Amino acid sequence: MDLCNCCAVCGKREGEECDDPSMKMRKRLRGDGRCGENLECQVIKTNQKKGRKRAALCVCKEQEMVCGSDGNTYPNLCQLMEVAYKNGTQEAPKVQMWGPCETAPVIASGPKHAHEQLGDKLVIDCEVRGYPIPEISWEKTGEDGRTVTLPGDREDMAIQTRGGPEKLMVTGWVQIVDLKPSDSGTYTCIARNGKGETRAAARVGVYKATKGEL
């Protein structure tokens, strides 16, 4: 209902402007800016080029991730409900459980092929999405066909991981500070969790600069 509680109005969606019921922004009250189900109007500060600005926006009351019956993970309950309304009653996803859906790892961004000069530094990375959050390991298959798990006993090689860049993602990378001819080969990113495993590979070539080459 509207602010006067006399007429039905269409509810505003998440992130849309609304009428602040606490009257902190009286000049913006129109009577038709009511938030939809499970949403509430909040006055927040937004960063603008000309300085900070206040805005009244609809915010979901439940900010926890939710696993839908369609197997998709939604950032919050309101976004699941929006999809449900669009799909209609027959195909509408329902709350399967609170928290992310368990999914096998998926390579969001795999390692890239590289051709680098002898003695240079090399960094190749791999971004993976999944839940439970996958563990990342690396293998290298050399020119002789032999496959080894990295880093081995290499003092000039580092294997690192960090969370992100988005939720339910992890990034892993290999760094070599002094490339040698033997570093040529295929580098494979391996992501595993309790739901499965996936791999992505990239070819790395190491060349020696000729005389006069900058």
C-alpha positions in Angstrom: 0.0 0.0 0.0 1.0 3.6 -0.4 2.0 5.9 2.4 -1.6 6.8 3.1 -2.5 3.1 3.2 -5.3 3.7 0.7 -4.1 2.6 -2.7 -2.1 -0.4 -3.9 1.1 0.5 -5.8 3.8 -1.5 -7.6 6.7 -2.3 -5.2 10.1 -1.0 -6.0 12.9 -3.5 -6.8 16.2 -3.9 -5.1 18.5 -0.9 -5.7 15.6 1.4 -7.0 14.8 4.7 -5.3 12.2 4.6 -2.6 10.3 6.9 -0.2 12.1 6.9 3.1 9.4 6.2 5.8 11.6 7.7 8.5 11.1 11.1 6.7 14.8 11.8 6.6 14.4 12.9 2.9 11.0 14.7 3.0 11.5 16.5 -0.4 11.8 13.1 -2.1 8.6 11.6 -0.6 6.1 10.9 -3.4 3.9 8.2 -1.9 4.5 5.7 -4.7 8.0 4.6 -3.8 7.3 1.7 -1.6 9.7 -1.3 -1.6 8.5 -4.7 -2.6 8.3 -7.8 -0.4 11.3 -8.5 1.9 12.8 -5.1 0.9 13.2 -2.1 3.1 14.0 1.6 2.3 17.3 2.8 3.6 19.1 6.1 3.3 22.7 5.4 2.1 25.6 7.5 1.0 26.8 7.1 -2.6 30.1 8.2 -4.1 29.6 10.8 -6.8 32.2 12.8 -8.8 31.0 16.0 -7.1 31.1 14.6 -3.6 29.1 12.3 -1.5 25.3 12.1 -2.0 22.5 10.6 0.0 19.9 8.4 -1.7 17.0 6.3 -0.4 17.2 2.9 -2.0 15.4 -0.4 -1.5 17.6 -2.9 0.3 17.0 -6.6 0.8 16.3 -7.5 4.5 18.1 -10.8 4.1 21.6 -10.4 2.7 22.7 -14.1 3.1 23.3 -16.1 0.0 20.6 -18.7 -0.8 20.6 -21.9 -2.8 17.6 -22.2 -5.1 15.8 -25.4 -6.1 17.0 -24.7 -9.7 20.6 -25.3 -8.5 21.7 -21.7 -8.8 23.2 -19.6 -6.0 21.5 -16.2 -5.5 23.2 -13.3 -3.7 20.2 -12.9 -1.4 16.5 -13.9 -1.0 15.1 -10.9 -2.9 17.0 -11.8 -6.1 15.7 -15.4 -5.9 12.1 -14.1 -5.5 12.5 -11.7 -8.5 13.5 -14.7 -10.7 10.6 -16.6 -9.2 8.0 -13.9 -10.1 9.4 -13.7 -13.6 9.2 -17.4 -14.2 5.7 -17.8 -12.9 4.4 -20.4 -10.4 5.3 -23.6 -12.3 9.0 -23.0 -12.9 9.6 -20.7 -10.0 12.7 -21.6 -7.9 12.2 -22.0 -4.2 14.7 -21.8 -1.3 16.6 -25.1 -1.2 18.8 -24.1 1.6 20.4 -21.0 3.1 24.0 -20.5 1.8 25.5 -21.3 -1.6 24.6 -24.4 -3.6 27.4 -27.0 -3.7 28.9 -27.0 -7.1 31.9 -28.6 -8.8 34.8 -26.2 -9.7 34.5 -24.2 -12.8 37.4 -22.3 -14.5 36.4 -18.7 -14.7 39.6 -17.6 -16.2 42.3 -20.1 -17.2 46.1 -19.6 -17.6 47.2 -17.8 -20.8 49.8 -19.0 -23.2 53.2 -17.2 -22.9 56.4 -16.8 -24.9 59.0 -15.1 -22.7 62.8 -14.3 -22.8 65.4 -16.3 -21.0 66.0 -14.7 -17.5 62.7 -12.8 -17.4 60.0 -13.2 -14.8 56.8 -15.2 -15.6 53.4 -15.1 -13.8 50.5 -17.2 -14.9 47.2 -17.4 -13.0 43.9 -19.2 -12.9 40.6 -18.1 -11.4 38.2 -20.7 -10.2 34.6 -20.7 -9.0 32.9 -23.3 -6.9 31.5 -24.3 -3.5 33.0 -25.6 -1.2 35.8 -23.2 -2.3 38.1 -25.3 -4.5 41.8 -26.0 -3.8 44.2 -25.1 -6.6 47.4 -27.0 -7.5 49.7 -26.9 -10.5 51.5 -29.4 -12.7 54.0 -28.9 -15.5 54.7 -31.2 -18.4 58.1 -30.6 -19.9 59.4 -31.0 -23.4 60.5 -34.5 -22.5 56.9 -35.4 -21.6 57.6 -35.7 -17.9 55.0 -34.3 -15.6 55.9 -32.9 -12.2 53.9 -31.2 -9.4 54.9 -27.6 -8.8 56.8 -26.0 -7.2 59.0 -29.0 -6.4 62.4 -27.9 -4.9 62.6 -24.7 -7.0 63.8 -21.8 -5.0 63.0 -19.3 -7.8 59.4 -20.5 -8.1 56.4 -19.6 -5.9 52.9 -21.0 -5.9 50.3 -18.8 -4.2 46.5 -18.6 -3.8 44.1 -16.0 -2.6 40.3 -15.6 -2.3 38.4 -13.7 -5.0 38.2 -11.6 -7.0 34.5 -12.4 -6.5 32.5 -14.3 -3.9 32.9 -18.1 -4.1 36.0 -17.7 -6.2 39.7 -18.4 -5.6 42.8 -17.4 -7.6 46.0 -19.3 -7.9 49.2 -18.4 -9.7 52.7 -19.6 -10.5 55.6 -17.1 -10.4 59.1 -17.8 -11.8 61.7 -15.1 -11.2 64.4 -16.3 -13.5 63.3 -18.3 -16.6 65.4 -21.1 -17.8 65.2 -23.2 -21.0 63.9 -26.0 -19.0 60.8 -23.9 -18.0 59.3 -24.4 -21.4 56.3 -26.7 -21.3 52.6 -27.0 -20.5 51.4 -25.6 -17.2 48.1 -27.0 -15.8 45.9 -25.5 -13.2 44.0 -28.1 -11.3 41.0 -27.2 -9.1 39.3 -29.7 -6.8 36.6 -29.8 -4.2 34.3 -32.4 -2.8 32.0 -32.1 -5.9 34.6 -32.7 -8.6 37.7 -31.6 -10.4 38.5 -29.4 -13.4 41.7 -28.5 -15.3 43.0 -25.7 -17.6 46.4 -25.6 -19.3 48.6 -23.1 -21.0 51.8 -23.5 -23.1 54.9 -21.6 -22.0 57.9 -21.1 -24.3 61.3 -19.6 -23.3 63.5 -18.1 -26.0 67.0 -16.6 -26.0 67.4 -13.1 -27.3 69.6 -12.6 -30.4 72.4 -10.1 -30.5 71.2 -6.5 -31.0 67.7 -7.3 -29.8 66.3 -4.8 -27.3 
